[in-house]
Amino acid sequence: MEFQQQLEAFRLWALDYDGLYQRWMWSAIALIAGYVLGWIVARILVLTASRLSGLRHRKVEGGEEKTADHVMVDIFAMVIRFAFIAIAFAIAANLLFGFPLEQAEALGISALKGLAILVAVWFLGSWLGSRVRKFGRKIDRAHAGGETLFSFLGALVRFGAFAVGLIAALQQFGFDTASLLAIVGAAGLAIALALQDTLKAVAAGVVIAVFRPYRIGDNVRIAGQDGTVADITPFTTVLNTLDNREVVITNDKAWGDVIINSSARSLRRLDLLFSIDYDDDAELAIRIIEQVFKADSRIRNEPPVWVKVVELATSSVDLRARAWVSTADWWDARCDAILHVKQAFDRNGISIPYPHQVEVSKPGKPAKYDRITESQADDEGKAG
C-alpha cells in the first residue's frame, strides 16, 4: 500500500510540467526515446531494404563481401535517425523554452511525411535495382558480361531513387520545387568543380560498364593490384585478393592504367624455364619434360607441347617448355609441372646446376697490394 502511494505521488510530481526538474526529466526522456526509436526503426528499414535490394552481405570463408552500395544504406539510416531526433528536439524545446507545440506538431508531421516518402521511394529504388541485377544475371548466362553492366545500372537506379526521394522529402518542409532544383543545380555545379576526380571516376565507370574490359569474377591486375573482381560501382572497382583482402580502386585509375585480365581467354600458355648441367644429356632432358607434360591431363595436346634449348648460359644449358592449359587450371598445372619435372630429373640423374664463381690466378704476376706505380717509385728514389 505504501509503495502504491509513493508511485502515485511520483506520478503527480512527474506530470507537473511547470516544475523545472520535471521539464528537464521529460526532455531527457524525449531525446533518449527519439534516439532509441530512430535507431530501431532505421535498423528495421535498412535490413528490409538490404534484403529487398540484394545488398545483404553474403557469408564467405574467412570474412564477408561488402559493396560500395552499402554507403547509400548507411546514409538512408542516418536520415531516418535524424528525423526522429529532430522530433525529440522539438518536444524538448517545447518543454524547456516554450517552443509552440503547434509548430512542433507541424514540424513532426512534416518530418514523418518526408520520412514516409523517402522510405517508399528508397524501397521502390531498391526493388527496381534488385530486378535490374537479377535480369543482368540471366543475361550473363547467354552473354558474358551482362551481370557487370546491369550491376552498374542497378547501383545507378538506387542512387537516383535516393536523390528523388530526398528532394520529395524536403518539399514537405516547405521548400519550393523550382527553388530546390535551382539550389540543387547550383550546388551540383559547385560540387562538380570541387569533385572533378570523383566525376572522372563516374565517367570511367560508365565506360567500364559499357566496354567491359573486365567483369565480375575475373582475375585481373588493375593499377598494379592483383585480385578477383568482386563488384563494380559507379565510383569504384572492388577486388578480393588471394589472401582475402579487399582492394578498392577508383574507376578513373582503373581505366587510365594498364589492365591485365587473366580470365578473358579460355586458354593460357605455360612458359617454364629449366636449367641443366653442361655434362647432362640435353636431348634426354627434353624427352623427360615432354613426357611429364603429356602425362598431365590438364595440358592440351593441341597446340602441341614445345621444348627446345634456348640458351647456353654461363653455368647451365637452359631449356624452355611451352604448353597450353585452360585458364582455370593454369596455376595448379604450372606448380605441378615444376615439381614433376624436378622429380623426373632426379630419377634420371639430370642435375640442376647452382650458380658458382671460379677464381683464376696467373703465376708470376705480383699481387695487387705489391704493385707500385712508376711515380711512386720515383718519389721513393728521390726520398732515398
Secondary structure as GFF3:
##gff-version 3
##sequence-region A 1 384
A	DSSP	alpha_helix	2	14	.	.	.	ID=ss1
A	DSSP	alpha_helix	20	53	.	.	.	ID=ss2
A	DSSP	beta_strand	59	60	.	.	.	ID=ss3
A	DSSP	beta_strand	63	64	.	.	.	ID=ss4
A	DSSP	alpha_helix	70	97	.	.	.	ID=ss5
A	DSSP	alpha_helix	101	142	.	.	.	ID=ss6
A	DSSP	alpha_helix	146	171	.	.	.	ID=ss7
A	DSSP	alpha_helix	177	194	.	.	.	ID=ss8
A	DSSP	alpha_helix	196	211	.	.	.	ID=ss9
A	DSSP	beta_strand	219	222	.	.	.	ID=ss10
A	DSSP	beta_strand	225	232	.	.	.	ID=ss11
A	DSSP	beta_strand	236	240	.	.	.	ID=ss12
A	DSSP	beta_strand	246	250	.	.	.	ID=ss13
A	DSSP	alpha_helix	251	256	.	.	.	ID=ss14
A	DSSP	beta_strand	259	261	.	.	.	ID=ss15
A	DSSP	beta_strand	267	276	.	.	.	ID=ss16
A	DSSP	alpha_helix	282	295	.	.	.	ID=ss17
A	DSSP	beta_strand	306	312	.	.	.	ID=ss18
A	DSSP	beta_strand	317	326	.	.	.	ID=ss19
A	DSSP	three_ten_helix	327	329	.	.	.	ID=ss20
A	DSSP	alpha_helix	330	347	.	.	.	ID=ss21
A	DSSP	three_ten_helix	368	370	.	.	.	ID=ss22
A	DSSP	alpha_helix	374	383	.	.	.	ID=ss23
###
